């Protein structure tokens, strides 16, 4: 029989297409697949609601291709590959239909899902140089089923640019704010909105910015409530957390 997702297996038992014994065997085989160089976690979506994502940096094209093939065999519809070089993308693209986003260094196999989050995720940046990190966050959120609004180059050096978009940020359900230099943007946004703000420090700035450390410390010491912080240049982490928040529904 073909490979099935957990819900398909349960529906198969319900409809009589699968016996309970066959279903149990399939569920036992599903938790992970040992490829030798990787153990692909096929049950992650069942446990966490979001399927495994491939971190491309440090992996060979053959390894990424093999992991992606294992995911596709389990009917994963969208495969997100982060920190992927253009050379890796070209090599993997010989075996899989892959769309590569060079600025974000993100590769996507399969179709983007229709947005099914509660509201919008706004991704904002202090400057244009923050775009690679911001695009990683935005594409991650989109690949996880969110409507994303991009609000770029609205940093505190020209605060009027942000204030002219108050309607956008005030309608958001969650905001990812990416900034280098002194990293003040998340604090400013956090003081204006009633939704969670995910601060992403970027490794942009002159010498005393210490590769994003100054922005990280600024964000950790934000006086605005409702601001949380992920690691330096971790656009993926910001987009992932934003998706979790945007899909979290209260008790009905």
Number of C-alpha atoms within 10 A of each C-alpha: 6 7 13 18 20 18 10 13 21 18 14 17 17 12 10 10 13 17 14 15 10 15 20 15 11 17 16 10 11 18 14 15 15 11 12 7 10 13 13 21 18 21 18 15 14 13 9 10 12 14 20 18 19 18 15 21 14 9 14 13 20 13 17 22 19 18 23 23 16 20 21 17 13 15 13 19 13 19 24 22 23 22 18 23 17 16 10 20 24 15 15 22 17 11 14 17 11 19 15 20 19 15 13 23 20 25 26 21 20 17 12 17 13 12 16 12 21 15 17 21 27 27 29 29 29 28 19 13 17 24 23 20 25 33 24 25 30 30 25 29 29 21 23 27 18 27 20 21 16 15 19 21 20 21 24 18 12 11 13 11 15 22 14 10 12 13 9 15 24 16 16 21 21 26 30 30 33 34 37 29 24 21 32 23 28 32 22 18 25 23 15 14 20 16 19 20 28 25 33 35 35 32 22 23 18 11 9 11 18 14 19 26 21 21 28 29 14 19 26 17 12 21 13 17 14 16 23 18 22 18 16 22 25 19 32 27 20 30 32 20 17 28 26 18 18 24 17 10 10 5 4 3
